Amino acid sequence: MTKVIGLISGTSVDGIDVALVDVAGGQTNLQVELLASATYPYPETLRSQIFDVCAGIAISMAELAELNDAIAQEFATASLTINQKYGTQAQLIGSHGQTVYHRPPSDKLGYSLQLGRGEVIANLTGIPTISNFRTADIAVGGQGAPLVPCVDLYLLSHPEYTRCIQNLGGIGNVTYLKNKLLPVPGSQNSKVKSQKQEEVVTTLVPSQAVLGWDTGPSNTLLDLAVQHLSQGSQTYDKNGEWAASGIPCQELVEKWLKQDFFQQKPPKSTGRELFGKDYLCNCLTDAEKYNLSSPDILATLTELTAASINHSYRNFLPNLPDQILLCGGGSHNLYLKERIEKLLAPIPVMTTAEVGVDVDFKEAIAMAVLAYWRYLEIPCNLPEVTGAKAKVMLGEIYQPIKSIGNR
């Protein structure tokens, strides 16, 4: 087994999610055991700087360099902390970094910028670090996102049920996993171990068996709305209770769903550049003529997230799934889960925790697996998901520099 730390901070900028895992096998016989996990919040000043950059506020190159290094230092500290806390020593780090800009490809290559330099993390921790997972896929014409479906395939496929793994992070994204992914002769089953364990059958499968794309807004838009409507006294809608006290305006939801992104066929990806503060301002302007209360506005924006998922499934999937498994911070939003269940009934809506994969740290676990595969030189992007022209290895490897005395 190889001990690997997976690191990621999503578009919600809640903090650094860290997963310490044991990984073994290759792809068809992947085994993953979650040993420890934690979320380490950013210092508030640093979090504010990240939000400013994501919002397009101009900064100098010197300020960008300082921000890049500061994020790397926080990621390194998070790695060292979890190592120390659990009395172990990881052999590898996989760091997604902090996305501050994402431009999907159009008539030219896409571009995606994640801050938190891998070489800094490697040298501060003394652990080989792999970062910049998106760039290789983008260089061959891909979206560079979502990255996680290739890991979902080996952790969450089921021999009988076609599943949709719906991540409700800052942005929503889906992985479609067709059932009957029969094992290759002589291969072992892939599995992830946890308190609740489900054995999962996977294999080398035809490309149409795995699909994935960004479905639209999720926590980023809802959190921005909560902060605006509460005048800064709240940062998120706990359990969706505030939204649940309102009534969604279906006419507004139908209008918003006509936006180009929702009509665009996959592969597709998005971020704060589209569903950020400016988008919220436009939504609030649209809502003025309806005289909606604050709970009504929040209920309507929550309905948009649920409706965008429903729209995506019904328009772009080859068939509806047998099960929907939610993960990410939005999986704790009970009202959002209720609306997804209502719109996609009678499909059962569960969470990945119910089949053995932690809802809050699945993405961090995936970063650990991606790093492990890169170290083994296994190409692991999915062209059918990202639109890339070829399979490529993801991530750049940074080795810590040893002092002369240690050589």
Order of alpha helices (4+ residues) and beta strands (2+ residues): beta-beta-beta-alpha-alpha-beta-beta-alpha-beta-alpha-alpha-beta-beta-beta-beta-alpha-alpha-alpha-alpha-alpha-alpha-beta-alpha-beta-alpha-alpha-beta
